[in-house]
Amino acid sequence: MKILVTGGAGFIGSHLCDLLISKGEEVVVIDDLSTGSLENIAHLNSHPRFEYHVDTILNTDLMDLLIAKCDCVVHLAAAVGVKYVLENPLSSIETNILGTETALKTANKYGKKIIVASTSEVYGKHMHAPLKEDDNLIYGPPSTMRWSYAASKLVDEFTALAYYRTKKLDTIIIRCFNTIGPRQTGLYGMVVPRFIQQALRDDPITVFGDGTQTRTFTYIDDVTTAIYKLLTCGKGAGEVVNIGGTEEITIADLAKKIKELANSNSEIVFIPYDKAYGKDFEDMMRRVPSVEKLQALTGYAPETSLDEILLKTIEYFRAKAY
């Protein structure tokens, strides 16, 4: 197959490109490098089954050319990270909604299968676990810009499902839960790379809020494997599918674990949300996925333990000199 990966120079996208190439697929990437990096795909530049284009997914003419010549699309391009979204609210909304509409409209024009990446953030302020794909969604007010990312990705989901139901477009929506691993950057608010870099420098490890909020984390190779299995299993059209790990941990305990695994002398300090993000922030206190649907469709579920994920990521940052 020839597969278009939008956002293919990003963290998840570049690892997906690696997997696709290893499976013998042809890969085409489009990325505007707003949060991605050419360094992530530099090792693929000379590969005969790889090409990339530095451009925006809002370039409808280029998207038309690329989707026309590909067999399917994995649409990962999006504004990512709490910090980035809060600092760039308008462009984030435009990229997420208009970019996804472009990808879906063009995929429908040529009858190409498309996987649309959403996010676990669409679940909002739930406190129960595990979160299932058909759960109700609970958001805060629009005056709290924190919710704009979740809301824009939810619009992407509605749009994708509308194309499936009205146009019969073969589309699958994935909701990823806190993907981590090598190549991820802490620049845009991602907690694990930030903690690890602080720990390796023996700087204070800064926990935002009181640290009682909980998350699960998923290793990047597990996420790309799940995406590839959904792409090739022949099932799941019109479905929303969680991809995530199930080891729940508080952020305070995560900081302690990273400090221990990194053999760090860092102090763990707590910073109020308003000091870290300003008034536009409200947190989601719990996020644990059900992966039953993923298992039913593909026979696969993320399997890398949290300790193993963290050790691999710590070694990556240590090799890069933090």
Residue pairs with C-beta under 8 A, 6 or more apart in sequence:
1 25
1 26
1 71
1 72
2 25
2 26
2 27
2 28
2 69
2 70
2 71
3 20
3 25
3 26
3 27
3 28
3 70
3 71
3 72
3 73
3 74
3 231
4 28
4 29
4 30
4 66
4 67
4 70
4 72
4 73
4 74
5 13
5 16
5 17
5 20
5 27
5 28
5 29
5 30
5 73
5 74
5 76
6 13
6 29
6 30
6 31
6 57
6 73
6 74
6 75
6 76
6 77
6 99
6 103
7 13
7 30
7 31
7 36
7 57
7 75
7 76
7 77
7 78
8 14
8 16
8 17
8 27
8 28
8 29
8 30
8 31
8 36
8 41
8 52
8 76
9 29
9 31
9 33
9 36
9 37
9 38
9 40
9 41
9 52
10 31
10 35
10 36
10 37
10 40
10 76
10 77
10 80
11 36
11 40
11 179
11 181
11 183
11 184
11 185
11 220
12 76
12 117
12 176
12 179
12 220
12 223
12 224
13 29
13 31
13 36
13 40
13 74
13 76
13 77
14 36
14 40
14 41
14 183
15 181
15 183
15 220
15 221
15 223
15 224
16 74
16 76
16 224
16 227
16 228
17 27
17 29
17 41
17 44
17 50
18 44
18 224
19 221
19 224
19 225
19 228
20 27
20 228
21 27
21 44
21 47
21 49
21 50
23 228
24 49
25 49
26 49
26 50
27 44
27 49
27 50
27 51
28 50
28 51
28 52
28 53
28 66
28 69
28 70
29 41
29 50
29 51
29 52
29 53
30 52
30 53
30 55
30 57
30 62
30 63
30 66
30 77
31 52
31 53
31 54
31 77
32 54
32 55
32 56
32 57
32 77
33 54
34 79
34 95
35 79
35 80
35 81
35 84
35 185
35 187
35 188
38 54
40 183
41 50
41 52
44 50
44 52
45 52
53 62
53 66
55 62
56 99
57 63
57 75
57 77
57 95
57 99
57 102
57 103
58 94
58 95
58 98
58 99
58 102
60 102
60 106
63 102
63 103
63 106
64 106
64 109
67 73
67 103
67 106
67 107
67 109
67 110
67 112
68 106
68 110
70 112
71 112
71 113
72 112
72 113
72 114
72 115
72 231
73 103
73 107
73 112
73 113
73 114
73 115
74 114
74 115
74 117
74 227
74 231
75 99
75 100
75 103
75 104
75 114
75 115
75 116
75 117
76 117
77 95
77 99
77 103
78 95
78 96
78 99
78 100
78 117
78 153
79 85
79 88
79 91
79 92
79 93
79 95
79 96
79 149
80 188
81 187
81 188
81 189
81 190
82 146
82 149
82 188
82 189
82 277
82 281
83 187
83 188
83 189
83 277
84 92
84 187
84 188
84 189
85 92
85 145
85 146
85 148
85 149
86 145
86 146
86 277
86 278
86 280
86 281
89 145
89 148
92 148
92 149
92 152
93 148
93 152
96 149
96 152
96 153
96 155
96 156
97 152
97 155
97 156
97 159
100 116
100 155
100 156
100 159
100 160
101 159
103 114
103 116
104 114
104 116
104 159
104 160
104 163
104 169
104 171
107 113
107 114
107 169
107 171
108 163
108 167
108 169
111 169
112 170
113 170
113 171
113 231
114 160
114 169
114 170
114 171
114 172
115 171
115 172
115 173
115 174
115 227
115 230
115 231
116 156
116 157
116 160
116 171
116 172
116 173
116 174
117 173
117 174
117 176
118 153
118 154
118 156
118 157
118 173
118 174
118 175
118 176
118 240
119 149
119 150
119 153
119 175
119 176
120 131
120 175
120 176
120 177
120 178
120 242
120 244
120 287
120 289
121 149
121 150
121 153
121 284
122 137
122 150
122 153
122 154
122 157
122 175
123 131
123 135
123 137
123 138
123 175
123 284
123 287
124 137
124 138
124 139
124 140
124 147
124 150
124 284
125 138
125 139
125 140
125 282
125 284
125 285
126 135
126 138
126 284
126 286
127 285
127 286
128 286
129 248
129 286
129 288
130 246
130 288
130 289
130 290
130 291
131 242
131 287
131 288
131 289
131 290
132 242
132 290
132 292
132 293
133 175
133 239
133 240
133 241
133 242
133 290
133 293
134 240
137 150
137 154
139 147
139 150
139 151
140 146
140 147
140 282
141 147
142 148
142 151
144 280
144 281
144 282
145 280
146 277
146 280
146 281
146 282
146 283
147 282
156 173
157 173
157 240
160 169
160 171
160 173
161 171
161 173
161 238
161 240
163 169
163 171
164 170
164 171
164 237
164 238
165 238
170 237
171 237
171 238
172 230
172 236
172 237
172 238
172 239
172 241
173 239
173 240
173 241
174 226
174 227
174 230
174 240
174 241
174 242
174 243
175 240
175 241
175 242
175 243
175 244
175 289
176 218
176 223
176 243
176 244
177 215
177 216
177 217
177 218
177 242
177 243
177 244
177 245
177 287
177 288
177 289
178 192
178 215
178 216
178 217
178 218
178 244
178 245
178 287
179 217
179 218
179 219
179 220
179 223
180 190
180 192
180 193
180 217
180 218
180 219
180 220
180 309
180 313
181 219
181 220
181 221
181 309
181 312
181 313
181 316
182 220
182 312
182 313
182 316
183 220
183 316
184 190
184 192
184 193
184 220
184 313
185 193
186 192
186 193
186 194
186 196
186 197
191 215
191 251
191 254
192 217
192 254
192 258
192 310
192 313
193 313
193 317
194 206
195 205
195 254
195 255
195 258
196 258
196 262
196 310
196 313
196 314
196 317
197 203
197 317
197 322
198 204
198 205
198 206
198 266
199 205
199 258
199 259
199 262
199 264
199 266
199 314
200 262
200 264
200 314
200 317
200 318
200 322
201 266
201 322
202 264
202 265
202 266
203 266
204 266
204 267
204 268
204 269
205 255
205 258
205 259
205 264
205 266
205 267
205 268
205 269
206 269
206 270
206 271
206 276
207 251
207 252
207 255
207 268
207 269
207 270
207 271
208 251
208 270
208 271
208 272
208 273
208 276
208 277
208 283
209 251
209 270
209 271
209 272
209 273
209 283
210 252
210 270
211 250
211 251
211 252
211 253
211 255
211 270
212 250
212 251
212 252
212 285
213 250
213 251
213 283
213 284
213 285
213 286
214 248
214 249
214 250
214 251
214 285
214 286
214 287
214 288
215 248
215 249
215 251
215 254
215 287
216 244
216 245
216 246
216 247
216 248
216 249
216 287
216 288
216 289
217 245
217 247
217 249
217 306
217 309
218 243
218 244
218 245
218 302
218 304
218 309
219 245
219 302
219 304
219 308
219 309
219 312
221 304
222 243
222 245
222 302
222 303
222 304
223 243
223 302
225 300
226 243
226 294
226 298
226 300
226 301
226 302
227 243
229 297
229 298
229 299
229 300
230 236
230 241
230 294
230 297
230 298
233 297
233 298
235 297
235 298
236 297
239 293
239 297
241 293
241 294
241 297
242 289
242 290
242 291
242 293
242 294
243 289
243 291
243 294
243 302
244 288
244 289
244 291
244 302
245 289
245 302
245 304
245 306
245 309
246 288
246 289
246 291
246 302
247 305
247 306
248 286
248 288
249 257
249 306
252 268
252 270
255 268
256 268
257 306
257 307
257 310
258 264
258 310
258 314
259 266
259 268
261 307
261 310
261 311
261 314
262 314
273 281
273 282
273 283
274 281
291 301
291 302
294 300
294 301
295 301
